[in-house]
Amino acid sequence: MNSIDKINKLSKSDFISIFGNVFEKTEWIAQKTHDSKPYKNFEELFSKMIEIFENSNKENHIKILNTHPDLAIEKKLTDDSKNEQKNANLNQCTNEEFIEFKKLNKEYKKKFGFPFIIAVKGKNKEEILNSFRQRITNNINSEFEEAKKQVKKIASLRLSEIIK
């Protein structure tokens, strides 16, 4: 999708099929974004998506956080998540790394009530594990804010892939 004009002309169902996973399994953001067409440029389109996300209530934020898969152990991934995790070599964990990811995922979810979320693009599994080990020590408020920041980063990367 390299033209904002093409995007502005998309039907609602086509728009949602293209942009519905910018925020993991959260088509309603794409629906609301579609309803605000036309857009002057891609920046305006993305700003609208971020605005819809940010203006959501805490309950919706938690729902969105909970749509994200556990790192390295989740079997049912969206194509986007599968590619992102594969590119970070999370599909090639040693047995020890796999066990640590499993343990950290469980502890993190128990502590915070949502899965650990990190934009994995450009990171390797060691960097991700180190970040995981560090962030699990955060308090709930700072980690909730960090998780939302990571969701926006993932959305930005996914949108860049779509419009390049």
C-alpha positions as CSV (number, residue, x, y, z in Angstrom):
1,M,0.0,0.0,0.0
2,N,2.1,2.9,-1.2
3,S,-0.5,5.5,-1.8
4,I,-2.7,7.3,0.7
5,D,-5.2,7.8,-2.1
6,K,-5.6,4.0,-2.4
7,I,-6.0,3.7,1.3
8,N,-8.7,6.4,1.4
9,K,-10.6,4.5,-1.3
10,L,-10.6,1.1,0.5
11,S,-13.9,-0.4,1.5
12,K,-14.3,-0.8,5.3
13,S,-13.8,-4.6,5.1
14,D,-10.7,-4.2,2.9
15,F,-9.3,-1.5,5.3
16,I,-9.9,-3.8,8.3
17,S,-8.3,-6.8,6.6
18,I,-5.2,-4.7,5.9
19,F,-5.0,-2.7,9.1
20,G,-6.9,-4.9,11.6
21,N,-3.7,-6.4,13.2
22,V,-1.6,-3.2,13.4
23,F,-2.7,-3.5,17.0
24,E,-2.6,-7.2,17.7
25,K,-6.1,-8.8,17.1
26,T,-7.7,-5.4,17.6
27,E,-9.9,-4.8,14.6
28,W,-12.0,-2.1,16.3
29,I,-9.1,0.3,16.2
30,A,-8.9,-0.2,12.4
31,Q,-12.8,0.2,12.2
32,K,-12.6,3.6,14.0
33,T,-9.7,4.7,12.0
34,H,-11.6,3.8,8.8
35,D,-14.5,6.0,10.0
36,S,-12.2,9.0,10.1
37,K,-11.1,8.9,6.5
38,P,-9.9,10.6,4.4
39,Y,-6.3,11.0,5.5
40,K,-3.9,13.5,4.0
41,N,-0.9,11.2,4.5
42,F,0.3,8.1,6.3
43,E,1.4,10.1,9.4
44,E,-2.1,11.4,9.9
45,L,-3.5,7.8,9.5
46,F,-1.0,6.5,12.1
47,S,-1.6,9.4,14.4
48,K,-5.3,8.6,14.3
49,M,-4.7,5.0,15.2
50,I,-2.4,6.0,18.1
51,E,-5.0,8.5,19.3
52,I,-7.7,5.9,19.3
53,F,-5.5,3.6,21.3
54,E,-4.4,6.2,23.8
55,N,-7.9,7.5,24.3
56,S,-9.2,4.0,25.2
57,N,-10.0,3.3,28.8
58,K,-7.8,1.2,31.0
59,E,-10.0,-1.9,30.5
60,N,-9.5,-1.7,26.7
61,H,-5.8,-1.2,27.2
62,I,-5.6,-4.4,29.3
63,K,-7.7,-6.3,26.7
64,I,-5.2,-5.2,24.0
65,L,-2.2,-6.1,26.1
66,N,-3.8,-9.5,26.7
67,T,-4.2,-10.2,22.9
68,H,-0.4,-10.3,22.7
69,P,1.2,-13.8,22.7
70,D,3.7,-15.1,25.3
71,L,7.2,-14.8,23.9
72,A,8.9,-18.0,22.6
73,I,6.3,-20.4,23.8
74,E,3.0,-19.4,22.2
75,K,1.9,-21.8,19.5
76,K,-1.0,-19.9,18.0
77,L,0.5,-16.8,16.6
78,T,-0.8,-14.2,14.1
79,D,1.4,-14.1,11.0
80,D,2.7,-10.7,12.2
81,S,3.7,-12.1,15.6
82,K,5.2,-15.3,14.1
83,N,7.4,-13.2,11.7
84,E,8.5,-10.8,14.4
85,Q,9.4,-13.6,16.9
86,K,11.1,-15.6,14.1
87,N,13.2,-12.6,13.1
88,A,14.4,-12.3,16.7
89,N,15.3,-16.0,16.7
90,L,12.7,-16.7,19.4
91,N,11.8,-19.9,17.5
92,Q,15.4,-21.2,18.0
93,C,15.7,-21.1,21.8
94,T,17.9,-23.6,23.6
95,N,16.1,-25.8,26.1
96,E,17.4,-23.6,28.9
97,E,16.2,-20.4,27.2
98,F,12.8,-22.0,26.5
99,I,12.5,-23.0,30.2
100,E,13.4,-19.4,31.3
101,F,11.0,-17.8,28.8
102,K,8.2,-20.1,30.1
103,K,9.0,-19.3,33.7
104,L,9.3,-15.6,33.1
105,N,6.1,-15.5,31.1
106,K,4.2,-17.2,33.9
107,E,5.7,-15.0,36.7
108,Y,5.2,-11.8,34.7
109,K,1.5,-12.6,33.9
110,K,0.9,-13.5,37.6
111,K,2.4,-10.2,38.7
112,F,1.0,-7.8,36.2
113,G,-2.1,-9.5,34.7
114,F,-1.0,-9.3,31.1
115,P,1.8,-10.8,29.0
116,F,5.3,-9.3,28.7
117,I,5.3,-7.1,25.6
118,I,8.3,-5.9,23.7
119,A,8.9,-4.7,20.2
120,V,11.3,-7.5,19.2
121,K,12.3,-6.1,15.8
122,G,16.1,-5.5,15.7
123,K,16.6,-7.4,19.0
124,N,18.0,-10.8,19.6
125,K,16.8,-13.3,22.1
126,E,19.5,-12.4,24.7
127,E,18.5,-8.7,24.6
128,I,14.9,-9.7,24.9
129,L,15.6,-12.1,27.9
130,N,17.7,-9.4,29.6
131,S,14.8,-6.9,29.2
132,F,12.4,-9.5,30.5
133,R,14.5,-10.1,33.6
134,Q,14.8,-6.3,34.3
135,R,11.2,-5.4,33.6
136,I,9.7,-8.1,35.7
137,T,11.1,-6.2,38.7
138,N,9.1,-3.0,37.8
139,N,6.0,-1.9,39.7
140,I,2.6,-2.3,38.1
141,N,2.1,1.3,37.1
142,S,5.5,1.8,35.3
143,E,5.2,-1.6,33.7
144,F,1.6,-0.9,32.4
145,E,3.0,2.3,30.8
146,E,6.0,0.5,29.4
147,A,3.7,-2.2,27.9
148,K,1.5,0.4,26.3
149,K,4.6,2.1,24.9
150,Q,5.8,-1.2,23.4
151,V,2.3,-1.8,21.9
152,K,2.6,1.5,20.1
153,K,6.1,0.7,18.9
154,I,4.9,-2.6,17.5
155,A,1.9,-0.9,15.8
156,S,4.3,1.6,14.3
157,L,6.6,-1.1,12.9
158,R,3.6,-3.1,11.5
159,L,2.2,0.0,9.8
160,S,5.5,0.7,8.3
161,E,5.6,-2.8,6.8
162,I,2.1,-2.3,5.4
163,I,2.7,1.0,3.7
164,K,6.3,0.5,2.4
